[in-house]
Amino acid sequence: MNFYSLAGKMIPFFWIAAVVFTAIGLYIGFFKTPDAIDNGMKQYYRIIFVHVAASWMAMWLYGVMVFWALIGVIFNTRISYMLASATSITGTLMTIIALISGAIWGKTSWGTWWDWDPKLTTFLILLFVYIGYIALQSAIEDTRRSDKASALLALVGLAIVPVIYYAVNCPDPNQCASLHQESSLKRIEPNILTAMLVTTLGFWMYSFATILMRTKNIILQRERKTNWVANLPEVIAGGKK
């Protein structure tokens, strides 16, 4: 009950922060950065402000999901499982955005929508793991069993995150042929880096907002038969309608 109340108070602030930071980041990216960058990419390179932010968030959110799932397994705390479940939806969305924006970038840059590039392939696997987690939770009616089973799947799938990082930061390019350039923040033009980081911060705030909103909905669903849920103003108002 305390978490439900606290989340309700925090959500508006995260939404405001998400809109503000994302708007500022995209404004800098579209209007305060060069029309082309050193490797010949022209206006279309600006998709990196969405692509990179979504890619970072997809990997970070998977780690967050695993963290809450692990806390749930160790301490058997229901709210941890709920947070993991809520995080999986936003993580899936970010992974899809990263893949779609990457395909658009690939078409304009290298003339192909898809290539079995190590980064693309591992990110596709990450999407399948996210979907598998969600599907497993939906397939088991007993929430306690579904929470534990999906938590174990998330822990197994954690291995894909360092593989994704290695795929784009491979120390030997001859062994890891990739369309993606090696990731290096030091070589990025300052305004481009600023836009990228501010947009990522906006996506981060969006993730907090949506995760808390979904967690509240999960709490209402799982605790719908309890007195405290029945006495919530929004539940009472909904019942009158």
ChimeraX attribute file (.defattr): number of C-alpha atoms within 10 A of each C-alpha:
attribute: neighborCount
match mode: 1-to-1
recipient: residues
	/A:1	12
	/A:2	6
	/A:3	13
	/A:4	16
	/A:5	10
	/A:6	11
	/A:7	18
	/A:8	14
	/A:9	11
	/A:10	14
	/A:11	19
	/A:12	12
	/A:13	13
	/A:14	20
	/A:15	17
	/A:16	15
	/A:17	19
	/A:18	23
	/A:19	16
	/A:20	16
	/A:21	22
	/A:22	26
	/A:23	16
	/A:24	15
	/A:25	26
	/A:26	20
	/A:27	14
	/A:28	20
	/A:29	24
	/A:30	16
	/A:31	10
	/A:32	13
	/A:33	19
	/A:34	16
	/A:35	13
	/A:36	13
	/A:37	15
	/A:38	9
	/A:39	6
	/A:40	9
	/A:41	13
	/A:42	14
	/A:43	13
	/A:44	13
	/A:45	16
	/A:46	22
	/A:47	16
	/A:48	19
	/A:49	25
	/A:50	23
	/A:51	24
	/A:52	19
	/A:53	23
	/A:54	25
	/A:55	23
	/A:56	17
	/A:57	23
	/A:58	27
	/A:59	22
	/A:60	14
	/A:61	23
	/A:62	26
	/A:63	19
	/A:64	17
	/A:65	28
	/A:66	25
	/A:67	19
	/A:68	22
	/A:69	30
	/A:70	21
	/A:71	18
	/A:72	21
	/A:73	18
	/A:74	9
	/A:75	9
	/A:76	15
	/A:77	14
	/A:78	19
	/A:79	17
	/A:80	21
	/A:81	28
	/A:82	25
	/A:83	23
	/A:84	30
	/A:85	25
	/A:86	23
	/A:87	26
	/A:88	24
	/A:89	21
	/A:90	23
	/A:91	28
	/A:92	21
	/A:93	17
	/A:94	25
	/A:95	27
	/A:96	19
	/A:97	19
	/A:98	24
	/A:99	21
	/A:100	15
	/A:101	21
	/A:102	22
	/A:103	20
	/A:104	18
	/A:105	21
	/A:106	17
	/A:107	13
	/A:108	15
	/A:109	16
	/A:110	13
	/A:111	11
	/A:112	12
	/A:113	15
	/A:114	17
	/A:115	14
	/A:116	11
	/A:117	16
	/A:118	19
	/A:119	22
	/A:120	22
	/A:121	16
	/A:122	19
	/A:123	24
	/A:124	17
	/A:125	15
	/A:126	25
	/A:127	20
	/A:128	15
	/A:129	21
	/A:130	26
	/A:131	16
	/A:132	16
	/A:133	24
	/A:134	18
	/A:135	13
	/A:136	16
	/A:137	21
	/A:138	14
	/A:139	9
	/A:140	14
	/A:141	10
	/A:142	10
	/A:143	15
	/A:144	13
	/A:145	12
	/A:146	20
	/A:147	25
	/A:148	18
	/A:149	17
	/A:150	25
	/A:151	27
	/A:152	16
	/A:153	17
	/A:154	24
	/A:155	16
	/A:156	12
	/A:157	19
	/A:158	17
	/A:159	11
	/A:160	17
	/A:161	18
	/A:162	11
	/A:163	16
	/A:164	20
	/A:165	15
	/A:166	15
	/A:167	23
	/A:168	21
	/A:169	18
	/A:170	18
	/A:171	11
	/A:172	8
	/A:173	13
	/A:174	8
	/A:175	8
	/A:176	16
	/A:177	14
	/A:178	19
	/A:179	16
	/A:180	15
	/A:181	10
	/A:182	14
	/A:183	12
	/A:184	8
	/A:185	10
	/A:186	8
	/A:187	8
	/A:188	14
	/A:189	13
	/A:190	12
	/A:191	16
	/A:192	21
	/A:193	19
	/A:194	18
	/A:195	28
	/A:196	25
	/A:197	18
	/A:198	23
	/A:199	29
	/A:200	25
	/A:201	20
	/A:202	26
	/A:203	23
	/A:204	22
	/A:205	23
	/A:206	21
	/A:207	24
	/A:208	20
	/A:209	24
	/A:210	18
	/A:211	24
	/A:212	23
	/A:213	17
	/A:214	18
	/A:215	24
	/A:216	20
	/A:217	15
	/A:218	17
	/A:219	18
	/A:220	18
	/A:221	11
	/A:222	13
	/A:223	14
	/A:224	13
	/A:225	10
	/A:226	10
	/A:227	9
	/A:228	11
	/A:229	19
	/A:230	15
	/A:231	11
	/A:232	13
	/A:233	10
	/A:234	11
	/A:235	13
	/A:236	12
	/A:237	10
	/A:238	9
	/A:239	9
	/A:240	7
	/A:241	5
